[in-house]
Amino acid sequence: MPDTRTARTARTPSHDAGLTTLEKVVWQAWKAMELPEGYHAEIIEGTIEVSPTGCFAHGQIINLLRDELVFFLRETDFVARNDINVVHGSSAWVPDLFVVPRDADRYVTADGLGITAAAVRLIVEVVSPGKRNQDRDHVKKRREYARAGIPVYVLIDDHDAPGTVTVLTEPRPDRQDWAGVHQVPYGTDVVIPEGPAKGFTIGESITGPRRA
C-alpha cells in the first residue's frame, strides 16, 4: 500500500514557499496557538482572528443546511464539510460550511493542517451578531474568497433585517469581488446557480421565515 503522506507531500509544496517574512511569522504563530475549547483561529488578510463557537440560532442554520446539502449531494462526487482549515497563500479560514470533492486527499496541505482553497467549490458563512463579525464575513472574507477564486460564496445573515441570503458567483480575483450578486430576504427561495450544488435551494426550511 502506498504511503499517502509521502504522496500528499509530493503533490503539495511546502506552505512557507513564497511567503514574506512577516507572513511566515504570522503563519507560525497561528500554528502554535492553543485555544480553549469552543474557539477557532483564522488568518484573514494577514491578521489572526479568534472567534467563539456560534450561538444556538447560528449553529441551527448551519446544521439544517448541512443536513439538506448532504442529502442533495449524496449521489455526486462531492461532500459538505466544516471544522476544517482551508488554506490559500498566507490565509487560513474555517468556513461554517463548504463543498469539496469526496476524494480530497490530493488537496491536503503538506503539513496536514487543512486543504487548499483549490478544492473548494462553494463556501457558506452564517453571520454572527456584532459589527466585527459582520465586517469579517461581508467585507474581509468576501475579498479573501474572491481573491482565491471560490466559485460560489453564500452569506446567510440573520441580523440584516428582514434576514437575508446572498449568493455571490463569478469571482473576480483581480478586483477582490464578484460579478454575480443575488440577494433575497428570508422567506424567499434562492437556488445555487452553478457547481456541484447547482439546483440546491436555500429557503424557509433552513433560515426560518422573514423577520418582522
Secondary structure, DSSP 8 states (H G I E B T S, - for coil): ---HHHHHHHHS--TTTT--HHHHHHHHHHHH----TTEEEEEETTEEEEEE---HHHHHHHHHHHHHHHHHTTTSSEEEE-S-EEEETTEEE--SEEEEES--GGGB-TTSSEEEGGG-SEEEEEE-SSHHHHHIIIIIHHHHHHHTT-SEEEEEETTSTT-EEEEEEEEETTTTEEEEEEEEETTS-EE--SSTTTT-EE-HHHH-S---
